[in-house]
Structure formats: C-alpha cells, structure tokens
Amino acid sequence: MGEGTIIIHDDEHWMRHALREAEAAFAADEVPIGAVIVAQDRIIARGHNLTERLNDVTAHAEMQAITAAAENLGGKYLKDCTLYVTLEPCVMCAGALAWGQVGRIVFGAFDEKAGYRRVGGMLLHPRTQVTGGILEPACADLMKAFFRKKRSLK
C-alpha cells in the first residue's frame, strides 16, 4: 500500500479486537467484557473488566477504555471516536459515555437485565449513534461460557 493510503475497517473487524480484550478478562477470571475505542481508523484505547483485580465496581471495560482514550487524545471529549464493546453498556457506563460525548457506540451482545436500554436511550449524548448485535453470537457465547464455568466451580 502506498503512502497516504487510507484503510477503512468495518465494525466486525474492530469488534474482534474488543473480543480479544474480553478473552483477556476471561483468562484473568473477570467477567469477559472487552472494549476498544477507535479514532481515524486506529485503536487509541483498549480495556477489559478489572472489577475483581481492582476490587472496584466501576472498573468496567468501557470505563477503562474511556480513561485511556482521553489520556491518548489529551482531552475528555470523544466526539470523533467509536467505542466497540462486547456487551451493551450498563447505565453507569452509558452515563460516562454521554459525558465523554462519544460519537458512536457499537456493541455485541444485548443485555436485557442490566443494559442501559432498559431505562431508555436518553442516557446517551443526543448525537451518539448506536449499533447493536455486531458479532453477537461470539460475544454472548463467551459470557455464557464464563458463567457456566463459575457455576460448575460451586
């Protein structure tokens, strides 16, 4: 590819990177949720759940990625960024994404019990675009495998 060539990846490509983060969480015995934040067709931040390791209920994958992206960009607003996350964000993360004014959210599996949609999309910034269900089977299967493993250990 020549100098100045621009490569535009699709949502599945970036979600595979988020899935790798979720797999790292699984390997660390964390709930397997992973996230990446993309700007200008490159990953500027990564994160996965660290709630057990940090003993911190706010250490969700999205929160880790938001903090890393803001540091990378040198500013708190993520207007020109897309968050890819393997599970629909919870209410807490949706609020943080609204404050960060993230431009787009793409998630894998839907979360009917704890996802932000159960209280309504008004939690997000009005300009944020949302796409759900990208690589949903792979994202959901990883979560199911994690909780099956947890139940078998009891």
Secondary structure as UniProt FT lines:
FT   TURN            3..4
FT   HELIX           11..27
FT   TURN            28..29
FT   STRAND          34..39
FT   TURN            40..41
FT   STRAND          42..48
FT   HELIX           51..54
FT   TURN            57..58
FT   HELIX           61..73
FT   TURN            79..80
FT   STRAND          82..87
FT   HELIX           91..99
FT   TURN            100..101
FT   STRAND          104..109
FT   TURN            112..114
FT   HELIX           116..119
FT   HELIX           121..123
FT   TURN            126..127
FT   STRAND          129..132
FT   TURN            134..135
FT   HELIX           136..153
//
